[in-house]
Amino acid sequence: MRSSLPLDVMADIAARSDPVTLVRCAATCIDLRRRAADPAFHRHLRLRHADHFVPSLLRGHLVGKSDGLLAGDEDEEDGSNSDADKVWLVETTHTGANAATATVCRASERCHCAPGGGRLRLHRPVAWRDGLLLIRTARDLRVCNPATGRSQILPPEPNFQGQYVLLVGDGEGGGAVGRPFHVAKVDVVLSEGHSRYLKIQTFSSEHGGAWGSCTRIRAPQLRGSYLLHKGLGTPLVVGNSAYLLCLADAARYVLELNVRAARVTAVTTLLPETYPASARSARDQYLLATATARGSPIVLVADDDKISVWALSEHESRWEKQSQVVIHKDEIVRFSKGAVCAPYDTAPIRLEWFAERSGAVLIRIHGYGFFWLDLRSMAIVRHFSSYEYFVYCPYEMHLSSWAPTFGSSL
């Protein structure tokens, strides 16, 4: 007779696996499924990330009426003049017949109270990852955890312009927000006739609570005298590496940074000459993503009638010379089922963000609304009405806040 593990042992193994494995295990045994659905079991979950996207981690996205990086001063005593309460959460957790419905509410209403009882008011994030938000107010830079209401104020930030990268550890602890994290501020200095270099400064919640020294990494291979769109693109984090698009006037690059190492390192790969980019193009026409969880980076490019993808070669040392079409615009708008408020030819495709844990890309076509592009299937899977707000970032919950429902797909 074939022996089997006791239910308690199976449940303990499943509780320390990943979301997809947990649900698959529960599907094989009705007793284990009943155990996994028990809220008491959820307190013992110690799940980890694996090589699977988990769409149910995506709770929605943050929007607001300000296009600036600074949304106001949250230290107003009554908050009446603060733009912090003008950050809104577009909740997209409805399923079934209500899957096309999005609820818009003040983001602060969905935040837990801070341990002292105060209300966590949000500003526009400058970086985000795994349920944590890096926000800059008029007075400070801080990391916030909306799920717990906790926040940690960082020391005065580096005195240079640049792109922020937030990396979040899987463990517990890590100061006031309850999880370890790293913050990096990155800039590329291009000056014709002078040295070209990356400027990087990092902060770690685990190492003393102070910004490290500013690191300059020479990059003589970079060509160009200025960056298009006045800065680097939205960062992508895969493992310990952060990737950023560097679109200069003379050439286009993808930067790979390892900011968690004892010494920050950088690798630069040149995008092919056929890669489209110009000063007239918009920042939200380009987006870094991964086709699989923890996979190699890809670059999505939107033009007037389609979205294309540029991928690394098999040896991952250079980019393919030609792109592949992901989806055409008419396929996207067809998913809106006739909800048209703008002429087709004048409605550009905008790539708003990529949710790294759930594998979704938010597409916006003015007059047609928001669409989710699922990178597992390269197909549109959701549509929502458009709102007259600036889109800030996705909001994905951390695995510590996730629990199986068995009523929706992973």
C-alpha positions as CSV (number, residue, x, y, z in Angstrom):
1,M,0.0,0.0,0.0
2,R,1.3,3.4,-0.9
3,S,2.0,5.5,2.2
4,S,1.1,9.2,2.4
5,L,2.2,12.1,4.5
6,P,0.0,13.1,7.4
7,L,-2.3,16.0,6.7
8,D,-0.4,18.3,9.2
9,V,2.9,17.7,7.5
10,M,1.4,18.3,4.0
11,A,-0.2,21.5,5.2
12,D,3.1,22.7,6.8
13,I,4.9,22.0,3.5
14,A,2.3,23.8,1.5
15,A,2.3,26.8,3.9
16,R,6.1,27.3,3.2
17,S,5.8,26.9,-0.6
18,D,4.5,29.6,-3.0
19,P,0.9,30.6,-3.9
20,V,0.7,28.5,-7.1
21,T,2.0,25.4,-5.4
22,L,-0.3,25.9,-2.4
23,V,-3.4,26.1,-4.6
24,R,-2.3,23.0,-6.6
25,C,-1.7,21.0,-3.4
26,A,-5.2,22.0,-2.1
27,A,-6.7,20.9,-5.4
28,T,-5.5,17.4,-4.9
29,C,-7.0,16.7,-1.5
30,I,-10.4,17.9,-0.1
31,D,-9.1,17.8,3.5
32,L,-6.1,20.0,2.5
33,R,-8.3,22.4,0.6
34,R,-10.5,22.7,3.6
35,R,-7.4,23.4,5.8
36,A,-6.0,25.9,3.3
37,A,-9.3,27.8,3.3
38,D,-9.4,28.1,7.1
39,P,-8.4,31.7,8.3
40,A,-6.6,30.1,11.2
41,F,-4.2,28.4,8.7
42,H,-3.5,31.7,7.0
43,R,-1.7,33.0,10.1
44,H,0.9,30.2,9.6
45,L,1.6,31.0,5.9
46,R,5.3,31.7,5.2
47,L,5.0,31.8,1.4
48,R,7.9,32.7,-0.9
49,H,8.0,33.9,-4.5
50,A,8.7,31.4,-7.2
51,D,8.9,31.4,-11.0
52,H,5.1,32.1,-11.4
53,F,3.2,35.3,-11.8
54,V,0.4,35.6,-9.2
55,P,-2.3,38.0,-10.7
56,S,-4.3,38.0,-7.4
57,L,-1.4,40.0,-5.8
58,L,-2.5,43.0,-7.9
59,R,-5.1,45.1,-6.0
60,G,-5.3,48.1,-8.3
61,H,-3.3,51.2,-9.0
62,L,-2.7,54.6,-7.5
63,V,-3.8,57.8,-9.4
64,G,-3.9,61.5,-8.6
65,K,-4.5,64.9,-10.0
66,S,-0.9,66.1,-9.8
67,D,1.7,65.3,-12.4
68,G,4.6,66.5,-10.2
69,L,6.7,64.2,-8.1
70,L,5.8,66.2,-5.0
71,A,2.2,66.0,-4.0
72,G,2.2,68.4,-1.0
73,D,3.1,68.7,2.6
74,E,1.4,66.0,4.8
75,D,2.4,67.9,8.0
76,E,-0.5,70.3,7.8
77,E,-2.3,69.9,11.2
78,D,-5.7,69.3,9.8
79,G,-4.7,68.0,6.4
80,S,-7.2,70.3,4.7
81,N,-4.7,71.8,2.4
82,S,-2.7,68.7,1.8
83,D,-2.5,67.0,-1.5
84,A,-1.8,63.7,0.3
85,D,-5.5,62.9,0.4
86,K,-5.7,63.5,-3.4
87,V,-4.0,60.2,-4.1
88,W,-6.7,57.7,-5.1
89,L,-6.8,53.9,-5.3
90,V,-8.4,52.3,-8.3
91,E,-9.4,48.9,-6.9
92,T,-9.6,46.2,-9.5
93,T,-10.3,43.2,-7.3
94,H,-13.8,42.5,-8.6
95,T,-14.3,39.2,-10.3
96,G,-17.0,37.4,-12.3
97,A,-19.8,39.5,-13.7
98,N,-18.2,42.6,-12.0
99,A,-14.7,42.0,-13.5
100,A,-15.0,45.2,-15.6
101,T,-15.8,47.3,-12.5
102,A,-13.2,49.4,-10.8
103,T,-13.9,51.2,-7.5
104,V,-12.2,54.5,-7.0
105,C,-11.6,55.6,-3.4
106,R,-9.2,57.7,-1.4
107,A,-6.0,55.7,-0.9
108,S,-5.9,56.7,2.8
109,E,-9.2,55.0,3.3
110,R,-7.7,51.6,2.4
111,C,-4.6,52.1,4.6
112,H,-4.4,50.6,8.0
113,C,-4.0,53.0,10.9
114,A,-0.4,53.5,12.1
115,P,0.6,51.9,15.4
116,G,0.1,55.2,17.2
117,G,-3.5,55.5,15.8
118,G,-2.7,58.1,13.2
119,R,-3.9,57.9,9.7
120,L,-1.3,57.2,7.0
121,R,-1.8,59.7,4.2
122,L,-0.2,59.0,0.9
123,H,1.6,61.2,-1.6
124,R,2.6,60.4,-5.1
125,P,5.1,57.5,-5.0
126,V,8.5,58.0,-6.6
127,A,9.2,54.2,-6.4
128,W,7.2,51.1,-5.3
129,R,7.6,47.3,-4.9
130,D,6.1,44.4,-3.1
131,G,3.5,46.4,-1.2
132,L,5.9,49.2,-0.1
133,L,5.8,52.7,-1.4
134,L,8.6,55.3,-1.5
135,I,7.1,58.7,-1.2
136,R,8.6,62.2,-1.0
137,T,6.8,64.9,0.9
138,A,7.7,68.6,1.1
139,R,9.9,67.7,4.1
140,D,11.2,64.2,3.8
141,L,11.6,61.0,1.9
142,R,9.9,57.9,3.5
143,V,9.0,54.3,2.9
144,C,5.4,53.4,3.7
145,N,3.6,50.1,4.2
146,P,-0.2,50.7,3.5
147,A,-1.0,47.2,4.8
148,T,0.2,48.0,8.3
149,G,0.1,51.8,8.4
150,R,3.8,51.9,9.3
151,S,6.3,54.2,7.7
152,Q,10.0,55.0,8.0
153,I,11.5,58.4,7.4
154,L,14.9,58.3,5.5
155,P,17.8,60.6,6.2
156,P,18.2,63.6,3.9
157,E,18.4,62.3,0.4
158,P,21.3,62.6,-2.0
159,N,21.6,66.1,-3.5
160,F,21.4,65.2,-7.2
161,Q,18.6,64.5,-9.7
162,G,17.9,60.9,-10.5
163,Q,15.6,57.9,-10.6
164,Y,14.7,56.1,-7.4
165,V,14.8,52.3,-7.2
166,L,13.1,50.4,-4.3
167,L,14.1,46.8,-3.5
168,V,12.3,44.8,-0.8
169,G,13.6,41.8,1.0
170,D,11.5,38.7,1.7
171,G,12.2,38.4,5.4
172,E,10.7,40.1,8.4
173,G,12.2,42.9,10.4
174,G,13.9,45.7,8.7
175,G,13.0,48.7,10.8
176,A,9.8,50.6,11.2
177,V,8.0,49.2,8.1
178,G,8.5,45.5,9.2
179,R,10.5,44.4,6.1
180,P,14.1,45.0,5.0
181,F,14.5,47.3,2.0
182,H,17.1,49.1,-0.1
183,V,16.7,52.4,-1.8
184,A,19.0,53.5,-4.7
185,K,19.1,56.9,-6.4
186,V,20.6,56.6,-9.9
187,D,21.6,59.2,-12.5
188,V,23.5,59.1,-15.8
189,V,25.8,62.0,-16.5
190,L,26.4,62.6,-20.2
191,S,28.5,65.6,-21.1
192,E,30.0,65.9,-24.6
193,G,33.8,66.0,-24.4
194,H,33.9,65.0,-20.8
195,S,33.7,61.8,-18.8
196,R,30.5,59.7,-18.8
197,Y,29.4,57.9,-15.7
198,L,26.7,56.6,-13.6
199,K,26.1,58.2,-10.2
200,I,24.6,55.9,-7.6
201,Q,23.9,56.3,-3.9
202,T,22.1,53.7,-1.7
203,F,20.3,53.4,1.6
204,S,19.7,50.1,3.4
205,S,17.3,49.6,6.3
206,E,19.7,46.9,7.5
207,H,23.0,48.8,7.5
208,G,23.0,51.6,10.0
209,G,20.2,53.9,8.7
210,A,22.4,56.2,6.7
211,W,22.9,56.8,3.0
212,G,26.1,55.2,1.7
213,S,28.8,57.2,-0.1
214,C,28.1,58.3,-3.6
215,T,29.5,55.8,-6.2
216,R,30.6,56.9,-9.7
217,I,30.9,54.2,-12.3
218,R,32.7,55.2,-15.5
219,A,30.7,54.4,-18.6
220,P,32.8,55.5,-21.6
221,Q,30.7,53.3,-23.9
222,L,27.7,55.5,-23.5
223,R,27.1,57.7,-26.5
224,G,25.1,60.9,-26.6
225,S,25.0,64.4,-25.0
226,Y,21.6,64.3,-23.3
227,L,18.9,61.9,-22.2
228,L,15.5,61.9,-24.0
229,H,12.5,62.5,-21.7
230,K,14.8,64.2,-19.1
231,G,15.8,61.1,-17.2
232,L,15.9,57.3,-17.0
233,G,12.9,55.1,-17.5
234,T,10.8,53.4,-14.8
235,P,13.0,50.7,-13.2
236,L,12.4,47.0,-13.3
237,V,13.7,44.7,-10.5
238,V,14.5,41.1,-11.1
239,G,16.1,39.3,-8.1
240,N,19.0,41.5,-6.9
241,S,19.3,43.4,-10.2
242,A,17.6,46.7,-11.2
243,Y,17.2,47.5,-14.9
244,L,16.6,51.0,-16.3
245,L,16.1,52.3,-19.8
246,C,18.7,54.9,-20.8
247,L,17.5,56.6,-24.0
248,A,20.1,59.1,-25.2
249,D,20.0,61.2,-28.3
250,A,22.7,59.1,-30.0
251,A,22.0,55.6,-28.7
252,R,19.7,53.5,-26.5
253,Y,20.8,51.3,-23.6
254,V,19.5,49.1,-20.8
255,L,21.4,49.5,-17.6
256,E,21.7,46.6,-15.1
257,L,22.6,47.5,-11.6
258,N,23.4,45.3,-8.6
259,V,22.8,47.7,-5.7
260,R,22.6,45.0,-3.0
261,A,26.2,44.0,-3.5
262,A,28.9,45.2,-1.1
263,R,30.1,47.2,-4.1
264,V,27.6,48.5,-6.6
265,T,28.2,47.1,-10.1
266,A,26.7,48.1,-13.5
267,V,26.4,46.4,-16.8
268,T,25.3,48.3,-20.0
269,T,23.8,46.6,-23.0
270,L,23.3,48.5,-26.3
271,L,19.8,48.3,-27.9
272,P,20.0,47.8,-31.7
273,E,19.9,50.8,-34.1
274,T,16.5,49.6,-35.2
275,Y,15.1,50.4,-31.8
276,P,12.6,53.3,-32.1
277,A,13.1,56.4,-30.0
278,S,13.1,60.1,-30.6
279,A,12.8,63.3,-28.7
280,R,9.2,63.6,-30.0
281,S,8.2,60.3,-28.5
282,A,6.6,60.1,-25.1
283,R,8.1,58.5,-22.0
284,D,5.1,56.2,-21.6
285,Q,5.7,54.6,-25.0
286,Y,8.5,52.5,-23.5
287,L,8.4,50.0,-20.7
288,L,10.7,47.4,-19.2
289,A,9.0,44.1,-18.2
290,T,9.5,40.4,-18.0
291,A,7.6,37.7,-19.9
292,T,7.9,35.3,-17.0
293,A,8.4,35.8,-13.2
294,R,12.1,36.3,-12.5
295,G,12.8,36.1,-16.2
296,S,15.1,38.2,-18.5
297,P,14.0,41.8,-19.2
298,I,12.1,42.7,-22.3
299,V,11.3,46.1,-23.6
300,L,7.7,47.0,-24.7
301,V,7.3,49.7,-27.2
302,A,3.9,51.3,-28.2
303,D,3.4,53.2,-31.4
304,D,0.2,54.4,-33.2
305,D,-1.2,51.0,-34.0
306,K,0.5,48.2,-32.0
307,I,2.7,47.1,-29.1
308,S,5.9,45.4,-29.9
309,V,8.5,43.6,-27.7
310,W,12.3,43.6,-27.9
311,A,14.0,40.6,-26.3
312,L,17.5,39.5,-25.4
313,S,19.2,36.9,-27.6
314,E,19.6,33.4,-26.3
315,H,22.9,34.2,-24.8
316,E,21.5,37.3,-23.1
317,S,24.5,39.4,-24.1
318,R,22.8,41.4,-26.8
319,W,19.3,42.4,-27.9
320,E,17.6,41.0,-30.9
321,K,17.8,43.3,-33.9
322,Q,14.1,43.0,-34.7
323,S,11.0,43.3,-32.5
324,Q,8.0,41.0,-32.4
325,V,4.4,42.3,-32.4
326,V,2.6,41.6,-29.2
327,I,-0.8,43.0,-30.0
328,H,-2.5,45.4,-32.4
329,K,-4.5,48.4,-31.3
330,D,-7.7,47.1,-32.9
331,E,-7.4,43.9,-30.8
332,I,-7.1,46.0,-27.6
333,V,-10.0,48.4,-28.3
334,R,-12.2,45.4,-29.3
335,F,-12.1,44.3,-25.7
336,S,-13.8,47.5,-24.6
337,K,-17.0,46.3,-26.3
338,G,-18.0,49.5,-27.9
339,A,-17.1,51.9,-25.1
340,V,-15.7,54.6,-27.4
341,C,-15.4,58.2,-26.5
342,A,-12.6,59.3,-28.8
343,P,-11.6,59.0,-32.5
344,Y,-9.6,55.8,-33.1
345,D,-6.8,57.5,-35.0
346,T,-6.2,60.2,-32.4
347,A,-6.1,57.9,-29.4
348,P,-2.5,56.9,-28.7
349,I,-1.5,53.8,-26.8
350,R,0.2,54.5,-23.4
351,L,2.1,52.0,-21.4
352,E,1.5,53.1,-17.8
353,W,3.2,50.4,-15.7
354,F,4.2,46.8,-15.3
355,A,3.3,44.9,-12.1
356,E,6.3,42.7,-11.5
357,R,4.7,40.0,-9.3
358,S,1.4,39.7,-11.1
359,G,2.6,40.0,-14.7
360,A,0.2,42.6,-15.8
361,V,0.8,45.7,-17.9
362,L,-1.6,48.6,-17.6
363,I,-2.4,50.1,-21.0
364,R,-4.3,53.4,-21.4
365,I,-6.0,54.5,-24.6
366,H,-7.7,57.9,-24.1
367,G,-11.4,57.6,-24.9
368,Y,-11.3,53.8,-24.5
369,G,-10.1,53.3,-20.9
370,F,-7.6,51.1,-19.1
371,F,-6.7,47.6,-20.2
372,W,-4.7,44.8,-18.6
373,L,-2.2,43.0,-20.8
374,D,-1.4,39.6,-19.3
375,L,2.2,38.9,-20.2
376,R,1.7,35.1,-19.7
377,S,-0.7,35.0,-22.6
378,M,0.2,38.3,-24.3
379,A,-3.6,39.0,-24.4
380,I,-5.9,41.6,-23.0
381,V,-7.7,40.2,-19.9
382,R,-9.4,43.2,-18.3
383,H,-11.0,46.6,-19.2
384,F,-12.0,49.5,-17.0
385,S,-13.4,52.9,-17.7
386,S,-11.0,55.7,-17.9
387,Y,-10.7,58.4,-15.2
388,E,-9.2,61.8,-15.6
389,Y,-6.3,61.3,-13.3
390,F,-2.6,60.9,-13.7
391,V,-1.6,57.2,-13.2
392,Y,1.1,56.8,-10.6
393,C,1.9,53.1,-10.0
394,P,0.5,49.6,-9.5
395,Y,-0.3,48.5,-6.0
396,E,0.6,44.8,-5.4
397,M,0.2,43.3,-1.9
398,H,3.1,41.5,-0.3
399,L,2.9,37.7,0.1
400,S,2.5,38.2,3.8
401,S,-0.9,39.7,3.2
402,W,-2.0,37.2,0.6
403,A,-4.4,34.3,1.4
404,P,-6.0,31.8,-1.0
405,T,-9.7,32.3,-1.8
406,F,-10.2,29.4,-4.3
407,G,-12.8,31.6,-5.9
408,S,-10.5,33.3,-8.4
409,S,-7.7,32.2,-10.6
410,L,-4.1,32.7,-9.8
